[in-house]
Amino acid sequence: MLTIRIVGTGCPNCEHLFQLCMNVAAENNLHADIQKITDKEKFTELGVWMTPALIVNGQVLTQGKLPTKSTLDHWLKDNK
């Protein structure tokens, strides 16, 4: 099972990344635990300095920008 964390303040880009992860996981029948982390105190604990950030299975994959759907698709399939 994939562990996916969307780290951000709840801005439109953070929400878009969350929805994108939900869609890609569903389209590929990936079992994933997808959660939003909005507590700013946890950001630095997770190694996040810019939002939105994507953490998959404990690894920060991107910060401060949105991946394309095809990039996200590739990342999630590689980490399953």
C-alpha positions, -999 to 999 in steps of 0.1 A, spaced: 0 0 0 12 35 -9 14 61 18 8 95 2 10 128 21 0 161 6 17 188 27 3 223 24 -18 251 39 -50 242 20 -44 265 -9 -59 258 -43 -26 241 -55 -26 219 -24 -62 209 -31 -54 203 -68 -25 180 -58 -47 161 -34 -74 155 -61 -48 146 -87 -34 119 -63 -68 106 -56 -76 104 -94 -43 87 -104 -46 62 -76 -82 53 -85 -74 51 -123 -46 27 -117 -63 7 -89 -35 15 -65 -42 9 -28 -31 41 -12 -35 59 22 -38 96 10 -38 123 37 -34 160 38 -10 175 63 -18 212 71 -1 216 104 27 241 97 47 228 127 50 194 110 63 208 77 99 211 88 98 177 106 89 162 73 117 180 54 92 203 36 102 240 30 78 249 2 42 239 -5 25 221 -20 47 191 -13 42 154 -21 56 127 1 53 91 -11 63 63 12 83 87 34 102 103 5 97 139 -5 92 138 -43 83 175 -50 80 208 -32 67 241 -44 52 230 -77 26 207 -91 37 176 -110 19 168 -143 -5 140 -142 18 118 -163 47 124 -139 26 117 -109 13 85 -126 49 74 -131 60 82 -95 31 63 -79 35 32 -101 72 31 -94 66 34 -56 38 8 -52 
